[in-house]
Amino acid sequence: MNVIIIEDERRTAIELKSMLENIDPEINVMAILPSVATAVTWFRENPTPDLIFSDIQLGDGLSFDIFKEVQINVPVIFSTAFDQYAINAFESNSIDYLLKPIEESMLERSLQKYNRIREHFSAGAYATNLSRAVNQLDNNYKQSILIYYREKIVPVKVGSISFVYTSNGIVRIYTTEGPEYTVPYTIEQLEEMLNPQVFFKANRQFIISRNIVLDIEHYFNRRLIVKTTCQTPDKIIISRLKAQDFLRWVEQ
């Protein structure tokens, strides 16, 4: 079985390669592709593999962008931290998923699923199912949020959001451009709108973008305090219960 790994974390890719070879010595990892750009080039210039393992969040974009540029006629198993709704989109289209950190038992389960379904799907069916799943996942999170500001409706690009902060029942979005906007949403509603690969709900007051994380320090009672590249209205403190999840999110 010829396999491609799309992963920008070299250590994770090597670990995945090692687990695959341990599960089945006949698996041949043709290449480890660390970015959208290298993957697009590779698929255009090389024979199609039997199976693809792909991270979603890459250094130069989302892996979805690869599959919009080149037609993929083989199954893809994604590594993902997406919510249950998105996971259902994978399952309903016979495309499997792995939650990071990847466990060998779960990887073996995915390979078993691949072996069960590969004889029942044509190349065209794989392409159709992949396209449908990518569209569902890609559209699951907001690209812009409409803000009513000084008698105007302002579309705030999600990519420009530094953090969300709530205090005394008022929720505000702070942007990299400077302005802050009061929004008619709860912080829980905004959490559902924002891609969890990019945004993390640090506590009941803050949702932060990974782009503003400068460094992390240990705090009292095994909590963490997050230092940011921009000024925030209050300290960003991660509880000890969420500390490991936060550190894994930072590493993605």
C-alpha positions as a Markdown table, in Angstrom:
| # | Residue | x | y | z |
|---|---|---|---|---|
| 1 | Met | 0.0 | 0.0 | 0.0 |
| 2 | Asn | 1.4 | 3.4 | -1.1 |
| 3 | Val | 0.7 | 6.1 | 1.4 |
| 4 | Ile | 1.3 | 9.9 | 1.6 |
| 5 | Ile | 1.5 | 11.8 | 4.8 |
| 6 | Ile | 0.6 | 15.5 | 4.8 |
| 7 | Glu | 1.9 | 17.0 | 8.1 |
| 8 | Asp | 3.9 | 20.1 | 8.9 |
| 9 | Glu | 5.1 | 18.8 | 12.3 |
| 10 | Arg | 8.1 | 16.7 | 11.4 |
| 11 | Arg | 8.1 | 14.7 | 14.7 |
| 12 | Thr | 4.4 | 13.9 | 14.3 |
| 13 | Ala | 4.9 | 12.8 | 10.7 |
| 14 | Ile | 7.8 | 10.5 | 11.7 |
| 15 | Glu | 5.8 | 9.0 | 14.5 |
| 16 | Leu | 2.9 | 8.4 | 12.2 |
| 17 | Lys | 5.2 | 6.8 | 9.6 |
| 18 | Ser | 6.7 | 4.5 | 12.3 |
| 19 | Met | 3.2 | 3.4 | 13.5 |
| 20 | Leu | 2.0 | 2.7 | 10.0 |
| 21 | Glu | 5.1 | 0.5 | 9.3 |
| 22 | Asn | 4.7 | -1.2 | 12.6 |
| 23 | Ile | 1.0 | -2.1 | 11.9 |
| 24 | Asp | 1.8 | -3.3 | 8.4 |
| 25 | Pro | 5.4 | -3.7 | 7.1 |
| 26 | Glu | 4.1 | -3.6 | 3.5 |
| 27 | Ile | 3.0 | 0.0 | 3.8 |
| 28 | Asn | 5.2 | 2.2 | 1.8 |
| 29 | Val | 5.3 | 5.9 | 2.7 |
| 30 | Met | 6.0 | 7.6 | -0.6 |
| 31 | Ala | 6.5 | 11.1 | 0.8 |
| 32 | Ile | 6.0 | 13.4 | 3.8 |
| 33 | Leu | 4.6 | 16.7 | 2.6 |
| 34 | Pro | 4.8 | 19.6 | 5.0 |
| 35 | Ser | 2.7 | 22.3 | 3.3 |
| 36 | Val | -0.2 | 23.0 | 1.0 |
| 37 | Ala | 2.3 | 24.3 | -1.7 |
| 38 | Thr | 4.5 | 21.2 | -1.7 |
| 39 | Ala | 1.5 | 18.9 | -1.6 |
| 40 | Val | -0.1 | 20.5 | -4.7 |
| 41 | Thr | 3.2 | 20.3 | -6.6 |
| 42 | Trp | 3.8 | 16.6 | -5.5 |
| 43 | Phe | 0.3 | 15.4 | -6.6 |
| 44 | Arg | 0.7 | 17.1 | -10.0 |
| 45 | Glu | 4.0 | 15.5 | -10.7 |
| 46 | Asn | 3.7 | 12.0 | -9.1 |
| 47 | Pro | 1.6 | 8.9 | -9.3 |
| 48 | Thr | -1.5 | 8.7 | -7.1 |
| 49 | Pro | -1.0 | 6.9 | -3.8 |
| 50 | Asp | -3.5 | 4.3 | -2.4 |
| 51 | Leu | -4.2 | 6.3 | 0.8 |
| 52 | Ile | -3.5 | 9.8 | 2.2 |
| 53 | Phe | -3.1 | 10.8 | 5.8 |
| 54 | Ser | -3.5 | 14.6 | 6.2 |
| 55 | Asp | -3.4 | 17.1 | 9.0 |
| 56 | Ile | -6.0 | 19.9 | 8.5 |
| 57 | Gln | -4.0 | 22.9 | 9.8 |
| 58 | Leu | -0.8 | 23.4 | 7.9 |
| 59 | Gly | 1.7 | 26.2 | 8.1 |
| 60 | Asp | 0.6 | 27.9 | 4.8 |
| 61 | Gly | -3.2 | 27.1 | 5.0 |
| 62 | Leu | -5.7 | 24.4 | 5.4 |
| 63 | Ser | -5.2 | 21.0 | 3.7 |
| 64 | Phe | -8.7 | 21.6 | 2.1 |
| 65 | Asp | -6.9 | 24.0 | -0.2 |
| 66 | Ile | -4.9 | 21.1 | -1.6 |
| 67 | Phe | -8.0 | 19.1 | -2.6 |
| 68 | Lys | -9.5 | 22.2 | -4.3 |
| 69 | Glu | -6.3 | 22.5 | -6.5 |
| 70 | Val | -5.9 | 18.9 | -7.5 |
| 71 | Gln | -8.4 | 16.1 | -8.0 |
| 72 | Ile | -7.9 | 13.3 | -5.4 |
| 73 | Asn | -9.4 | 9.9 | -6.3 |
| 74 | Val | -8.3 | 8.0 | -3.2 |
| 75 | Pro | -9.6 | 8.1 | 0.4 |
| 76 | Val | -8.1 | 10.6 | 2.9 |
| 77 | Ile | -7.9 | 10.1 | 6.6 |
| 78 | Phe | -7.6 | 13.5 | 8.4 |
| 79 | Ser | -6.1 | 14.4 | 11.7 |
| 80 | Thr | -8.5 | 16.8 | 13.3 |
| 81 | Ala | -9.7 | 18.6 | 16.4 |
| 82 | Phe | -13.1 | 19.5 | 14.9 |
| 83 | Asp | -16.3 | 19.1 | 16.8 |
| 84 | Gln | -18.8 | 16.3 | 16.5 |
| 85 | Tyr | -20.8 | 17.9 | 13.8 |
| 86 | Ala | -17.8 | 18.0 | 11.5 |
| 87 | Ile | -16.7 | 14.5 | 12.5 |
| 88 | Asn | -20.1 | 13.3 | 11.4 |
| 89 | Ala | -19.4 | 14.8 | 8.0 |
| 90 | Phe | -16.3 | 12.7 | 7.7 |
| 91 | Glu | -18.2 | 9.5 | 8.7 |
| 92 | Ser | -21.1 | 10.1 | 6.5 |
| 93 | Asn | -18.8 | 10.3 | 3.5 |
| 94 | Ser | -16.7 | 7.3 | 4.3 |
| 95 | Ile | -13.7 | 9.5 | 5.1 |
| 96 | Asp | -12.1 | 8.7 | 8.5 |
| 97 | Tyr | -10.5 | 11.0 | 11.1 |
| 98 | Leu | -7.9 | 10.7 | 13.8 |
| 99 | Leu | -7.8 | 12.9 | 16.9 |
| 100 | Lys | -4.4 | 14.2 | 17.9 |
| 101 | Pro | -2.3 | 12.9 | 19.6 |
| 102 | Ile | -2.7 | 9.9 | 17.4 |
| 103 | Glu | -2.9 | 6.5 | 19.1 |
| 104 | Glu | -1.7 | 3.4 | 17.3 |
| 105 | Ser | -4.9 | 1.5 | 18.2 |
| 106 | Met | -7.0 | 4.3 | 16.5 |
| 107 | Leu | -4.7 | 4.3 | 13.5 |
| 108 | Glu | -5.1 | 0.6 | 13.1 |
| 109 | Arg | -8.9 | 1.1 | 13.3 |
| 110 | Ser | -8.7 | 3.6 | 10.4 |
| 111 | Leu | -6.6 | 1.2 | 8.3 |
| 112 | Gln | -9.2 | -1.5 | 8.9 |
| 113 | Lys | -11.9 | 0.8 | 7.8 |
| 114 | Tyr | -10.0 | 1.6 | 4.6 |
| 115 | Asn | -9.5 | -2.1 | 3.8 |
| 116 | Arg | -13.3 | -2.6 | 4.3 |
| 117 | Ile | -14.4 | 0.2 | 2.0 |
| 118 | Arg | -11.8 | 0.3 | -0.7 |
| 119 | Glu | -13.3 | -2.5 | -2.8 |
| 120 | His | -16.8 | -1.0 | -2.8 |
| 121 | Phe | -15.9 | 2.5 | -4.0 |
| 122 | Ser | -14.7 | 3.7 | -7.4 |
| 123 | Ala | -12.2 | 6.5 | -7.8 |
| 124 | Gly | -15.0 | 8.8 | -8.8 |
| 125 | Ala | -17.0 | 8.0 | -5.7 |
| 126 | Tyr | -13.9 | 8.8 | -3.5 |
| 127 | Ala | -13.5 | 12.2 | -5.3 |
| 128 | Thr | -17.2 | 13.0 | -4.8 |
| 129 | Asn | -17.3 | 12.1 | -1.2 |
| 130 | Leu | -14.1 | 14.0 | -0.4 |
| 131 | Ser | -15.4 | 17.1 | -2.1 |
| 132 | Arg | -18.6 | 16.9 | -0.2 |
| 133 | Ala | -16.8 | 16.4 | 3.1 |
| 134 | Val | -14.3 | 19.2 | 2.5 |
| 135 | Asn | -17.2 | 21.6 | 1.6 |
| 136 | Gln | -19.1 | 20.8 | 4.8 |
| 137 | Leu | -16.0 | 21.1 | 7.0 |
| 138 | Asp | -14.7 | 24.2 | 5.3 |
| 139 | Asn | -18.0 | 26.0 | 5.6 |
| 140 | Asn | -18.7 | 25.0 | 9.2 |
| 141 | Tyr | -17.0 | 28.0 | 10.7 |
| 142 | Lys | -17.5 | 31.7 | 10.1 |
| 143 | Gln | -15.2 | 33.6 | 7.7 |
| 144 | Ser | -16.7 | 37.0 | 8.8 |
| 145 | Ile | -18.9 | 38.2 | 11.6 |
| 146 | Leu | -21.3 | 41.0 | 11.0 |
| 147 | Ile | -21.1 | 43.8 | 13.6 |
| 148 | Tyr | -23.6 | 46.6 | 14.0 |
| 149 | Tyr | -21.3 | 49.6 | 14.7 |
| 150 | Arg | -22.3 | 53.3 | 14.7 |
| 151 | Glu | -25.3 | 52.8 | 12.4 |
| 152 | Lys | -23.3 | 50.7 | 10.0 |
| 153 | Ile | -23.0 | 47.0 | 9.4 |
| 154 | Val | -19.3 | 46.0 | 9.5 |
| 155 | Pro | -18.1 | 42.6 | 8.3 |
| 156 | Val | -15.2 | 41.7 | 10.6 |
| 157 | Lys | -12.9 | 39.1 | 9.1 |
| 158 | Val | -12.4 | 36.2 | 11.5 |
| 159 | Gly | -8.7 | 36.3 | 10.6 |
| 160 | Ser | -8.4 | 39.7 | 12.1 |
| 161 | Ile | -9.7 | 38.7 | 15.5 |
| 162 | Ser | -7.1 | 38.7 | 18.3 |
| 163 | Phe | -9.4 | 37.7 | 21.1 |
| 164 | Val | -12.9 | 37.8 | 22.4 |
| 165 | Tyr | -13.6 | 39.1 | 25.9 |
| 166 | Thr | -16.7 | 39.2 | 28.1 |
| 167 | Ser | -17.3 | 41.2 | 31.3 |
| 168 | Asn | -20.6 | 42.1 | 33.1 |
| 169 | Gly | -22.6 | 40.4 | 30.4 |
| 170 | Ile | -21.0 | 42.4 | 27.5 |
| 171 | Val | -19.1 | 40.5 | 24.8 |
| 172 | Arg | -16.5 | 42.4 | 22.8 |
| 173 | Ile | -14.3 | 41.3 | 19.8 |
| 174 | Tyr | -10.8 | 42.8 | 19.7 |
| 175 | Thr | -9.1 | 43.0 | 16.3 |
| 176 | Thr | -5.5 | 43.3 | 15.0 |
| 177 | Glu | -6.4 | 46.5 | 13.3 |
| 178 | Gly | -7.2 | 48.1 | 16.6 |
| 179 | Pro | -11.0 | 48.6 | 16.9 |
| 180 | Glu | -13.0 | 46.6 | 19.4 |
| 181 | Tyr | -16.7 | 45.8 | 18.7 |
| 182 | Thr | -19.5 | 44.9 | 21.0 |
| 183 | Val | -21.4 | 41.9 | 19.6 |
| 184 | Pro | -24.9 | 40.5 | 20.3 |
| 185 | Tyr | -23.6 | 37.0 | 20.9 |
| 186 | Thr | -22.6 | 35.1 | 24.0 |
| 187 | Ile | -19.1 | 33.8 | 24.3 |
| 188 | Glu | -20.4 | 30.3 | 23.9 |
| 189 | Gln | -22.1 | 31.2 | 20.6 |
| 190 | Leu | -18.9 | 32.7 | 19.3 |
| 191 | Glu | -17.0 | 29.6 | 20.3 |
| 192 | Glu | -19.2 | 27.6 | 18.0 |
| 193 | Met | -18.6 | 30.0 | 15.1 |
| 194 | Leu | -14.8 | 30.1 | 15.3 |
| 195 | Asn | -12.5 | 27.4 | 14.1 |
| 196 | Pro | -11.0 | 25.6 | 17.1 |
| 197 | Gln | -7.8 | 25.0 | 15.2 |
| 198 | Val | -7.2 | 28.8 | 15.4 |
| 199 | Phe | -9.2 | 29.9 | 18.5 |
| 200 | Phe | -9.2 | 28.5 | 22.0 |
| 201 | Lys | -11.7 | 29.3 | 24.8 |
| 202 | Ala | -9.2 | 29.9 | 27.6 |
| 203 | Asn | -11.8 | 30.5 | 30.3 |
| 204 | Arg | -15.2 | 32.0 | 30.8 |
| 205 | Gln | -14.0 | 35.4 | 29.8 |
| 206 | Phe | -11.6 | 34.8 | 26.9 |
| 207 | Ile | -11.4 | 33.2 | 23.5 |
| 208 | Ile | -7.9 | 33.8 | 22.1 |
| 209 | Ser | -6.3 | 33.4 | 18.7 |
| 210 | Arg | -3.2 | 31.4 | 18.5 |
| 211 | Asn | -1.6 | 34.3 | 16.6 |
| 212 | Ile | -1.4 | 36.4 | 19.8 |
| 213 | Val | 0.2 | 33.8 | 22.1 |
| 214 | Leu | 3.7 | 35.1 | 23.0 |
| 215 | Asp | 4.6 | 32.7 | 25.8 |
| 216 | Ile | 3.1 | 30.7 | 28.7 |
| 217 | Glu | 4.1 | 30.7 | 32.3 |
| 218 | His | 3.2 | 28.5 | 35.2 |
| 219 | Tyr | 0.7 | 30.0 | 37.7 |
| 220 | Phe | -0.7 | 29.2 | 41.1 |
| 221 | Asn | -2.3 | 25.8 | 41.6 |
| 222 | Arg | -0.9 | 24.3 | 38.4 |
| 223 | Arg | -2.7 | 26.8 | 36.3 |
| 224 | Leu | -1.1 | 28.6 | 33.3 |
| 225 | Ile | -1.0 | 32.3 | 32.5 |
| 226 | Val | -0.8 | 33.3 | 28.8 |
| 227 | Lys | 1.4 | 36.3 | 27.7 |
| 228 | Thr | 0.2 | 37.9 | 24.5 |
| 229 | Thr | 1.5 | 40.1 | 21.8 |
| 230 | Cys | -1.3 | 42.6 | 22.5 |
| 231 | Gln | -2.7 | 44.2 | 25.6 |
| 232 | Thr | -5.8 | 42.5 | 27.1 |
| 233 | Pro | -8.3 | 43.8 | 29.7 |
| 234 | Asp | -7.4 | 41.1 | 32.2 |
| 235 | Lys | -5.0 | 38.3 | 32.7 |
| 236 | Ile | -5.6 | 35.2 | 30.6 |
| 237 | Ile | -5.5 | 32.3 | 33.0 |
| 238 | Ile | -5.9 | 28.6 | 32.0 |
| 239 | Ser | -7.3 | 26.3 | 34.6 |
| 240 | Arg | -5.3 | 23.2 | 35.6 |
| 241 | Leu | -8.2 | 21.1 | 34.0 |
| 242 | Lys | -7.7 | 22.8 | 30.6 |
| 243 | Ala | -3.9 | 23.2 | 30.8 |
| 244 | Gln | -3.0 | 20.1 | 28.9 |
| 245 | Asp | -5.7 | 20.7 | 26.2 |
| 246 | Phe | -4.4 | 24.2 | 25.8 |
| 247 | Leu | -0.7 | 23.1 | 25.4 |
| 248 | Arg | -1.7 | 20.5 | 22.8 |
| 249 | Trp | -3.7 | 23.2 | 20.9 |
| 250 | Val | -0.6 | 25.5 | 21.0 |
| 251 | Glu | 1.5 | 22.7 | 19.5 |
| 252 | Gln | -0.8 | 22.0 | 16.6 |
